[in-house]
Amino acid sequence: MINFEALFRISYGLYIVSSGDKNHGNGFISNTVFQVSAEPIKFAACCNKNNYTAEFITKTGVFAVSVLHKDTSPELFGRFGYKSGKDIDKLEGMKVIYGETGVPIVLNDCIAFVECRVVQTTDVGSHLIFIGELVQSEIIDDSQEPITYLYYRQVKKGVAPKNAPTYIDKSRFESGKQSTPAKKYKCGACGYVYDESTEMIKFADLPTDWICPVCGSEKSEFFEIDN
Ligand SMILES: Cc1cc2nc3c(=O)[nH]c(=O)nc-3n(C[C@H](O)[C@H](O)[C@H](O)COP(=O)(O)O)c2cc1C
């Protein structure tokens, strides 16, 4: 048997993984960044093959990781976690500095960053694991605590989209079961669609203080749409 709740007991942080150069860059929200070696110091970042940022990392061979704090705004999660750089310039208007390799580093809601040069790429299916050797690292704001994925889910009531490696497609495990038909609900403010067929929780069961992960609007702003 697979108990999905057990999978959510694995701990993760939340980060912006960015890449590119001084002319053109991009970034995405990731919960799968971790240090994988002590000597030399190396980090792994797990990136969906469809993420626009994957193209930047592959092309430039560099990436940066901005460690996000607990009060990170829903808008930042919306911009970097639910929208693609294929459609908008995500770095426009952001606080960005450039690392020693020229990689853009996002400083909004960031408490520390690491900058890495890719030394290995592993294809693991839907995702690529980029392994990078540390180039530089710095603290930006020591007064804040890093946000964990559990805090994001339980306190901020955040969810994760399909491109996250920890996303669970429940339909693959529940093919034989009877269940009520999945519905879709649209945010009246920004158009984000909560699709029950790809989420762990029915819309009605989300807490009343749940907010739109893209624009931060209240649950009451959502309305049901046709499938
Ligand atoms: C909480 C959260 C965690 C995520 N974790 C990952 C991750 O670890 N790897 C990944 O490839 N995408 C992850 N995503 C999804 C990407 O951030 C999202 O698909 C993004 O829009 C890709 O942007 P891009 O196409 O501009 O690169 C996550 C999103 C959220 C909201």
The ligand as an SDF file (V2000), in Angstrom:
LIG
                    3D

 31 33  0  0  0  0  0  0  0  0999 V2000
    6.2440   24.4550   -3.8690 C   0  0  0  0  0  0  0  0  0  0  0  0
    6.7520   24.1720   -5.2480 C   0  0  0  0  0  0  0  0  0  0  0  0
    7.8380   23.2980   -5.4000 C   0  0  0  0  0  0  0  0  0  0  0  0
    8.3490   23.0240   -6.6850 C   0  0  0  0  0  0  0  0  0  0  0  0
    9.4440   22.2010   -6.8130 N   0  0  0  0  0  0  0  0  0  0  0  0
    9.9570   21.9630   -8.0360 C   0  0  0  0  0  0  0  0  0  0  0  0
   11.1470   21.1980   -8.1750 C   0  0  0  0  0  0  0  0  0  0  0  0
   11.7800   20.7860   -7.1950 O   0  0  0  0  0  0  0  0  0  0  0  0
   11.5960   20.9500   -9.4400 N   0  0  0  0  0  0  0  0  0  0  0  0
   10.9500   21.4180  -10.5490 C   0  0  0  0  0  0  0  0  0  0  0  0
   11.4060   21.1610  -11.6660 O   0  0  0  0  0  0  0  0  0  0  0  0
    9.8300   22.1790  -10.4500 N   0  0  0  0  0  0  0  0  0  0  0  0
    9.3390   22.4740   -9.2220 C   0  0  0  0  0  0  0  0  0  0  0  0
    8.2250   23.2580   -9.0940 N   0  0  0  0  0  0  0  0  0  0  0  0
    7.5390   23.7100  -10.3160 C   0  0  0  0  0  0  0  0  0  0  0  0
    8.2420   24.8780  -11.0240 C   0  0  0  0  0  0  0  0  0  0  0  0
    8.5850   25.9030  -10.1080 O   0  0  0  0  0  0  0  0  0  0  0  0
    7.2760   25.4480  -12.0930 C   0  0  0  0  0  0  0  0  0  0  0  0
    6.9520   24.4420  -13.0200 O   0  0  0  0  0  0  0  0  0  0  0  0
    7.8020   26.6870  -12.8050 C   0  0  0  0  0  0  0  0  0  0  0  0
    6.6920   27.3460  -13.4000 O   0  0  0  0  0  0  0  0  0  0  0  0
    8.8320   26.4200  -13.8840 C   0  0  0  0  0  0  0  0  0  0  0  0
    9.2640   27.6700  -14.3840 O   0  0  0  0  0  0  0  0  0  0  0  0
   10.0960   27.8620  -15.7330 P   0  0  0  0  0  0  0  0  0  0  0  0
    9.3720   27.1510  -16.8430 O   0  0  0  0  0  0  0  0  0  0  0  0
   10.1280   29.3490  -15.9380 O   0  0  0  0  0  0  0  0  0  0  0  0
   11.4710   27.2930  -15.5060 O   0  0  0  0  0  0  0  0  0  0  0  0
    7.7430   23.6080   -7.8240 C   0  0  0  0  0  0  0  0  0  0  0  0
    6.6960   24.5240   -7.6630 C   0  0  0  0  0  0  0  0  0  0  0  0
    6.2050   24.8160   -6.3890 C   0  0  0  0  0  0  0  0  0  0  0  0
    5.0960   25.8090   -6.2290 C   0  0  0  0  0  0  0  0  0  0  0  0
  1  2  1  0
  2  3  1  0
  2 30  2  0
  3  4  2  0
  4  5  1  0
  4 28  1  0
  5  6  2  0
  6  7  1  0
  6 13  1  0
  7  8  2  0
  7  9  1  0
  9 10  1  0
 10 11  2  0
 10 12  1  0
 12 13  2  0
 13 14  1  0
 14 15  1  0
 14 28  1  0
 15 16  1  0
 16 17  1  0
 16 18  1  0
 18 19  1  0
 18 20  1  0
 20 21  1  0
 20 22  1  0
 22 23  1  0
 23 24  1  0
 24 25  2  0
 24 26  1  0
 24 27  1  0
 28 29  2  0
 29 30  1  0
 30 31  1  0
M  END
$$$$
